[in-house]
């Protein structure tokens, strides 16, 4: 019956006609229960659509260390050599400075066991040679000083000799003039006496001969004084020549001494260079011999030996074993897509799921997730990797009530992470996912804002 009219006849019909078939027509109880369940589910779904959902950016990565010094490192040898003895085995905990293995020399330049002593002997001999060069330099300096003093004395002596020569020339010139006057007088008297003797006999023969003798004497004295003057002038010329030659002579001697001094200084410098080279070589040999013992740079575990055999040769800078530092400062290397990087800033909270730890994750409701651990974005790489992804370094979140990361974590273990963003309704998140829109960001976290204000 459709019950289109307001007048219901079903009751009267049931009273007048007791129809058993109509009484059996009623809604089954299971359908009512199903209807109620469906209505409750729909209501719950509608309520869920309006619940807050925290947007997030997913990423995967592995466990690493925050500082490079805490990451696994390959122990390398500085020099080439031959493995003689291993002092550790894989899995051992070693302290800083512990010897890992011993190698022997492979270069023939360092085979001599007495090489340091021989180099020390060479160094001692070179130092003795330097002492002799220094003594020679001191002697040459004293010689140069003595030559300069002798030069002054010789110049003064030569100048005095020139002055004496000038005075002597002056004196001899005066004598020549005097003798010339005497000769002229004697010549005049001789001429007058000759005339008087020949013309009247006013002068006797003896007087005439006496005047003639006097003339000869004065002529001889004049010639003698002239010769003496010539000799004095020659001596003055020789003195002047000697005065001029003294400067050249001593300049040559001083120049030769200075040249010898320069040669000695050059030899001294060459000897000092050789001593420096020998000292450097001795130090290098000592350091090289210390490199025969390859030691642990820091406390850690020997993870893997890359060279095994006794007697095996290794090259310079070749990796020998891998060392995992003890008690590293754990961090997670999380890789995210390039389109999500602009939404991530330092200080963002991250929820992490470590491989090997059971968990039940509701990425949009982190408070309801079980088995996840808290983290904080500390570093965002400036460049991407070969796959176009960017690396995030996530450190543990230190907060009251936050669970610490497991102590059993090992380097390289896989990690899944969710960088938490803003809260949006569930219906909006479903609509965003269906349309493949990126997450939204309304405001940056307080840590990033404070960082920008500080700048």
C-alpha positions as CSV (number, residue, x, y, z in Angstrom):
1,X,0.0,0.0,0.0
2,X,1.3,3.4,-1.0
3,X,-0.5,5.4,1.8
4,X,-1.0,8.3,-0.5
5,X,-4.2,9.5,1.2
6,X,-4.4,10.9,4.7
7,X,-7.2,8.5,5.3
8,X,-5.6,5.2,6.4
9,X,-7.7,2.1,5.8
10,X,-5.1,-0.5,6.7
11,X,-6.3,-0.6,10.3
12,X,-9.9,-1.2,9.3
13,X,-8.9,-3.7,6.8
14,X,-6.9,-5.6,9.4
15,X,-9.8,-5.5,11.7
16,X,-12.4,-6.6,9.2
17,X,-10.3,-9.0,7.3
18,X,-7.8,-10.8,9.3
19,X,-5.2,-11.3,6.5
20,X,-2.4,-13.5,7.7
21,X,-0.2,-12.6,4.7
22,X,-0.3,-9.0,5.5
23,X,0.7,-9.6,9.1
24,X,3.8,-11.5,7.9
25,X,5.0,-8.5,5.8
26,X,7.5,-6.5,8.1
27,X,11.2,-5.3,7.8
28,X,13.8,-8.0,8.9
29,X,15.8,-7.2,12.0
30,X,19.2,-7.7,10.2
31,X,18.3,-5.0,7.7
32,X,17.6,-2.6,10.5
33,X,20.9,-3.4,12.2
34,X,22.7,-3.0,8.8
35,X,20.9,0.3,8.3
36,X,22.0,1.6,11.6
37,X,25.6,0.5,11.1
38,X,25.7,2.2,7.7
39,X,24.3,5.4,9.1
40,X,26.8,5.3,12.0
41,X,29.7,4.7,9.6
42,X,28.5,7.5,7.4
43,X,28.3,9.8,10.4
44,X,31.7,8.8,11.6
45,X,33.2,9.3,8.2
46,X,31.6,12.8,8.0
47,X,33.0,13.6,11.4
48,X,36.5,12.2,10.4
49,X,36.4,14.4,7.3
50,X,36.4,17.5,9.6
51,X,39.0,16.2,12.0
52,X,42.4,18.1,11.9
53,X,45.1,16.4,9.8
54,X,48.7,17.4,10.0
55,X,50.3,17.7,6.6
56,X,53.7,16.1,6.1
57,X,56.5,15.5,3.7
58,X,57.7,11.9,3.4
59,X,61.2,10.8,2.9
60,X,63.5,7.9,3.2
61,X,67.1,7.6,4.2
62,X,69.5,5.9,6.6
63,X,71.2,6.5,9.9
64,X,74.4,8.5,9.9
65,X,76.3,10.8,12.3
66,X,75.8,14.5,12.7
67,X,79.5,15.4,12.6
68,X,81.9,14.0,10.0
69,X,84.3,12.8,12.7
70,X,81.7,10.4,14.0
71,X,81.0,8.8,10.6
72,X,82.8,5.6,9.5
73,X,86.2,6.3,8.1
74,X,88.8,4.4,6.2
75,X,92.2,4.1,7.8
76,X,94.9,4.9,5.3
77,X,98.7,4.5,5.4
78,X,100.9,7.5,4.7
79,X,103.8,5.5,3.2
80,X,104.0,2.4,1.0
81,X,105.1,-0.7,2.7
82,X,104.7,-4.4,3.4
83,X,102.3,-5.8,6.0
84,X,104.3,-7.6,8.7
85,X,101.8,-8.0,11.5
86,X,98.1,-7.4,12.4
87,X,97.5,-6.4,16.0
88,X,93.7,-6.2,15.9
89,X,90.8,-8.2,14.4
90,X,87.4,-7.1,13.1
91,X,85.0,-6.0,15.8
92,X,87.7,-5.0,18.3
93,X,87.3,-1.7,20.2
94,X,90.5,0.3,20.0
95,X,91.5,3.5,21.7
96,X,93.1,6.5,20.1
97,X,96.8,5.8,19.4
98,X,96.4,2.0,19.5
99,X,98.5,0.2,16.9
100,X,96.4,-1.6,14.3
101,X,99.2,-3.2,12.2
102,X,102.9,-3.0,11.5
103,X,104.4,-2.6,8.1
104,X,108.0,-2.7,6.8
105,X,110.0,-0.6,4.3
106,X,109.8,-1.3,0.6
107,X,111.9,1.6,-0.8
108,X,115.7,1.0,-1.1
109,X,116.5,4.5,0.0
110,X,115.5,3.6,3.5
111,X,116.8,0.0,3.8
112,X,119.9,0.9,5.8
113,X,119.1,0.3,9.5
114,X,121.8,2.8,10.5
115,X,120.6,5.5,8.1
116,X,119.7,8.0,10.9
117,X,123.2,7.6,12.5
118,X,124.9,8.1,9.1
119,X,122.9,11.2,8.3
120,X,123.8,12.5,11.8
121,X,127.5,12.0,11.0
122,X,127.1,13.9,7.7
123,X,125.3,16.7,9.6
124,X,128.2,16.9,12.1
125,X,130.7,17.1,9.3
126,X,128.8,19.9,7.5
127,X,128.6,21.9,10.7
128,X,132.3,21.6,11.2
129,X,132.8,22.9,7.6
130,X,130.5,25.8,8.4
131,X,132.7,26.7,11.4
132,X,135.8,26.9,9.2
133,X,133.9,29.1,6.7
134,X,132.8,31.4,9.6
135,X,136.4,31.6,10.8
136,X,137.6,32.5,7.3
137,X,134.9,35.2,7.0
138,X,136.1,36.7,10.3
139,X,139.7,36.7,9.2
140,X,138.8,38.3,5.8
141,X,136.9,41.0,7.6
142,X,139.9,41.7,9.8
143,X,142.1,41.7,6.7
144,X,139.8,44.2,5.0
145,X,139.9,46.5,8.1
146,X,143.7,46.3,8.2
147,X,144.0,47.0,4.4
148,X,141.8,50.1,4.8
149,X,143.9,51.4,7.7
150,X,147.1,50.7,5.7
151,X,145.6,52.5,2.8
152,X,145.0,55.6,4.9
153,X,148.6,55.5,6.3
154,X,150.1,54.9,2.9
155,X,148.1,57.7,1.4
156,X,149.2,60.0,4.1
157,X,152.8,59.0,3.7
158,X,152.6,59.5,-0.1
159,X,151.0,62.9,0.4
160,X,153.8,63.9,2.8
161,X,156.4,62.7,0.3
162,X,154.8,64.8,-2.5
163,X,154.9,67.8,-0.2
164,X,158.5,67.1,0.5
165,X,159.2,66.8,-3.2
166,X,157.4,70.1,-3.9
167,X,159.5,71.8,-1.2
168,X,162.7,70.3,-2.5
169,X,161.9,71.4,-6.1
170,X,161.2,74.9,-4.8
171,X,164.5,74.8,-2.9
172,X,166.5,73.5,-5.8
173,X,164.9,76.1,-8.1
174,X,166.1,78.8,-5.8
175,X,169.6,77.3,-5.8
176,X,169.5,77.2,-9.6
177,X,168.5,80.9,-9.7
178,X,171.3,81.8,-7.3
179,X,173.8,79.9,-9.2
180,X,172.6,81.4,-12.4
181,X,173.2,84.8,-10.9
182,X,176.7,83.8,-9.8
183,X,177.4,82.4,-13.2
184,X,176.2,85.6,-14.9
185,X,178.4,87.7,-12.6
186,X,181.4,85.4,-13.2
187,X,180.7,85.6,-17.0
188,X,180.6,89.4,-16.8
189,X,183.8,89.6,-14.8
190,X,185.5,87.2,-17.2
191,X,184.4,89.1,-20.3
192,X,185.6,92.5,-18.7
193,X,188.9,91.0,-17.6
194,X,189.5,89.5,-21.0
195,X,189.0,92.9,-22.6
196,X,191.2,94.6,-20.1
197,X,193.9,92.0,-20.5
198,X,194.0,92.2,-24.2
199,X,193.6,96.0,-24.6
200,X,195.9,97.5,-22.0
201,X,197.1,95.0,-19.6
202,X,195.0,96.5,-16.9
203,X,194.4,93.0,-15.6
204,X,197.3,90.7,-15.0
205,X,197.4,87.3,-16.5
206,X,197.0,85.7,-13.2
207,X,193.9,87.7,-12.4
208,X,192.5,86.9,-15.8
209,X,193.1,83.2,-15.3
210,X,191.6,83.4,-11.8
211,X,188.4,85.0,-13.3
212,X,188.4,82.2,-15.9
213,X,188.7,79.6,-13.2
214,X,185.9,81.2,-11.3
215,X,183.7,81.2,-14.4
216,X,184.3,77.5,-14.8
217,X,183.4,76.8,-11.2
218,X,180.2,78.8,-11.3
219,X,179.2,77.0,-14.6
220,X,179.9,73.7,-12.9
221,X,177.8,74.7,-9.9
222,X,175.0,75.9,-12.1
223,X,174.9,72.6,-14.1
224,X,175.0,70.7,-10.8
225,X,172.1,72.7,-9.3
226,X,170.2,72.3,-12.6
227,X,170.7,68.6,-12.5
228,X,169.7,68.5,-8.8
229,X,166.6,70.4,-9.7
230,X,165.8,68.0,-12.5
231,X,166.3,65.1,-10.1
232,X,164.0,66.8,-7.5
233,X,161.3,67.3,-10.2
234,X,161.6,63.6,-11.2
235,X,161.3,62.6,-7.6
236,X,158.2,64.8,-7.2
237,X,156.7,63.2,-10.3
238,X,157.5,59.7,-8.9
239,X,155.9,60.7,-5.6
240,X,152.8,61.9,-7.3
241,X,152.6,58.6,-9.4
242,X,153.1,56.6,-6.2
243,X,150.3,58.6,-4.5
244,X,148.0,57.8,-7.4
245,X,149.0,54.1,-7.5
246,X,148.4,53.6,-3.7
247,X,144.6,54.0,-4.1
248,X,144.5,51.5,-7.1
249,X,146.8,49.1,-5.3
250,X,144.8,49.0,-2.1
251,X,141.5,49.0,-3.9
252,X,142.6,45.9,-5.7
253,X,143.7,44.2,-2.5
254,X,140.5,45.2,-0.7
255,X,138.4,44.1,-3.7
256,X,140.2,40.7,-3.6
257,X,139.6,40.3,0.1
258,X,135.9,41.2,-0.3
259,X,135.6,38.8,-3.2
260,X,137.1,36.0,-1.0
261,X,134.7,37.0,1.7
262,X,131.8,36.8,-0.7
263,X,132.9,33.4,-1.8
264,X,133.1,32.3,1.8
265,X,129.7,33.7,2.5
266,X,128.4,31.8,-0.5
267,X,130.0,28.6,0.7
268,X,128.6,29.3,4.1
269,X,125.1,29.7,2.7
270,X,125.4,26.6,0.6
271,X,126.6,24.7,3.7
272,X,123.6,26.0,5.7
273,X,121.3,24.9,2.9
274,X,122.9,21.4,3.0
275,X,122.6,21.3,6.8
276,X,118.9,22.3,6.5
277,X,118.4,19.6,3.9
278,X,120.1,17.0,6.1
279,X,118.1,18.1,9.2
280,X,114.9,17.8,7.1
281,X,115.9,14.4,5.9
282,X,116.8,13.2,9.4
283,X,113.4,14.4,10.6
284,X,111.6,12.8,7.7
285,X,113.4,9.5,8.3
286,X,112.4,9.6,12.0
287,X,108.8,10.4,11.1
288,X,108.8,7.8,8.3
289,X,110.0,5.1,10.7
290,X,107.1,6.1,13.1
291,X,104.7,5.5,10.2
292,X,105.6,1.8,10.2
293,X,103.1,1.5,13.0
294,X,99.6,2.4,11.7
295,X,97.6,3.7,14.7
296,X,93.9,4.4,15.3
297,X,93.1,8.2,14.9
298,X,90.3,7.9,17.5
299,X,88.4,5.5,19.7
300,X,86.1,3.2,17.7
301,X,85.4,-0.3,16.4
302,X,87.4,-2.0,13.6
303,X,84.6,-2.8,11.2
304,X,86.2,-4.3,8.2
305,X,89.8,-5.1,7.1
306,X,90.4,-4.1,3.5
307,X,93.9,-5.6,3.4
308,X,94.4,-9.0,4.9
309,X,97.5,-11.0,4.0
310,X,100.8,-10.9,5.8
311,X,103.5,-9.9,3.3
312,X,101.0,-8.0,1.1
313,X,102.3,-4.7,-0.1
314,X,100.2,-1.5,0.1
315,X,100.6,1.8,-1.7
316,X,100.7,5.3,-0.3
317,X,97.2,6.5,0.8
318,X,95.6,3.1,0.3
319,X,92.7,2.2,2.6
320,X,93.6,-0.6,5.1
321,X,90.5,-0.9,7.3
322,X,87.3,0.8,8.2
323,X,86.8,2.3,11.7
324,X,83.5,3.2,13.2
325,X,84.0,5.9,15.9
326,X,82.8,5.0,19.4
327,X,79.5,6.7,20.7
328,X,78.8,8.8,17.6
329,X,76.3,11.6,17.7
330,X,73.5,10.0,15.8
331,X,71.6,11.7,13.0
332,X,69.4,10.6,10.1
333,X,70.1,11.5,6.5
334,X,66.6,11.9,5.0
335,X,66.1,12.5,1.3
336,X,63.0,14.4,0.1
337,X,61.8,15.5,-3.3
338,X,62.8,18.9,-4.7
339,X,59.2,20.2,-4.8
340,X,58.9,19.7,-1.0
341,X,62.2,21.4,0.0
342,X,60.8,25.0,0.0
343,X,58.2,23.9,2.6
344,X,60.9,22.6,5.0
345,X,62.9,24.8,7.3
346,X,65.4,24.2,10.1
347,X,63.6,23.4,13.3
348,X,60.7,21.4,11.7
349,X,59.6,18.4,13.7
350,X,60.1,15.0,12.1
351,X,58.6,11.6,13.0
352,X,60.9,8.7,12.2
353,X,60.4,4.9,11.8
354,X,63.5,2.8,12.1
355,X,63.9,-0.5,10.4
356,X,63.7,-3.3,12.9
357,X,61.4,-1.5,15.3
358,X,57.7,-2.4,14.9
359,X,55.4,0.6,14.5
360,X,51.9,1.6,13.6
361,X,52.0,4.9,11.8
362,X,49.3,7.5,11.1
363,X,51.3,10.1,9.4
364,X,48.7,12.9,9.8
365,X,48.0,12.1,13.4
366,X,51.5,11.7,15.0
367,X,50.1,11.6,18.5
368,X,48.3,8.3,17.6
369,X,51.3,6.7,15.9
370,X,53.0,4.0,17.8
371,X,56.7,3.0,17.5
372,X,57.9,6.3,15.9
373,X,60.6,8.6,17.3
374,X,60.9,12.3,17.3
375,X,63.5,14.4,15.4
376,X,64.3,17.9,14.4
377,X,65.5,19.2,11.0
378,X,69.0,20.6,11.6
379,X,70.6,20.9,8.1
380,X,69.2,21.2,4.6
381,X,71.6,20.6,1.8
382,X,72.1,23.4,-0.8
383,X,72.6,20.9,-3.7
384,X,70.7,17.8,-4.7
385,X,72.0,14.3,-5.3
386,X,72.1,12.5,-8.6
387,X,68.4,11.6,-8.2
388,X,67.2,15.1,-7.8
389,X,66.6,14.7,-4.1
390,X,67.8,16.9,-1.3
391,X,69.3,15.6,1.9
392,X,68.0,16.6,5.4
393,X,70.1,16.0,8.5
394,X,67.7,15.2,11.4
395,X,68.9,15.1,15.0
396,X,67.0,13.6,18.0
397,X,64.3,15.8,19.5
398,X,65.0,16.6,23.1
399,X,61.6,17.1,24.7
400,X,60.0,16.0,28.0
401,X,58.0,12.9,27.3
402,X,59.7,12.2,24.0
403,X,61.1,8.8,23.6
404,X,64.9,8.5,23.1
405,X,66.3,6.9,20.0
406,X,67.2,3.2,20.5
407,X,70.7,2.6,21.6
408,X,70.9,-0.4,19.3
409,X,70.8,1.7,16.1
410,X,73.6,1.0,13.7
411,X,75.1,3.1,11.0
412,X,73.4,2.6,7.6
413,X,70.1,1.3,8.9
414,X,67.1,2.3,6.8
415,X,64.7,5.0,8.1
416,X,61.4,6.4,6.9
417,X,60.5,9.9,8.0
418,X,57.7,12.4,7.9
419,X,58.5,16.1,8.2
420,X,55.4,17.6,10.0
421,X,53.8,20.7,8.5
422,X,50.5,22.5,9.2
423,X,47.1,21.2,10.4
424,X,44.3,21.0,7.8
425,X,40.9,19.2,7.7
426,X,41.0,15.6,6.5
427,X,38.6,16.4,3.6
428,X,41.1,19.1,2.4
429,X,44.0,16.6,2.5
430,X,42.0,14.0,0.5
431,X,41.1,16.7,-2.0
432,X,44.8,17.7,-2.2
433,X,46.0,14.2,-2.7
434,X,43.4,13.5,-5.4
435,X,44.5,16.6,-7.3
436,X,48.2,16.0,-6.7
437,X,48.7,19.4,-5.2
438,X,51.8,20.1,-3.0
439,X,51.3,20.6,0.8
440,X,50.5,24.1,2.0
441,X,52.5,26.2,4.4
442,X,50.7,28.9,6.4
443,X,53.6,29.9,8.7
444,X,57.1,28.9,9.5
445,X,58.0,27.3,12.8
446,X,59.2,29.5,15.6
447,X,62.8,28.3,15.3
448,X,63.1,29.5,11.6
449,X,61.4,32.8,12.4
450,X,63.8,33.5,15.3
451,X,66.7,32.6,13.0
452,X,65.6,35.1,10.4
453,X,65.1,37.8,13.0
454,X,68.6,37.2,14.3
455,X,70.0,37.8,10.8
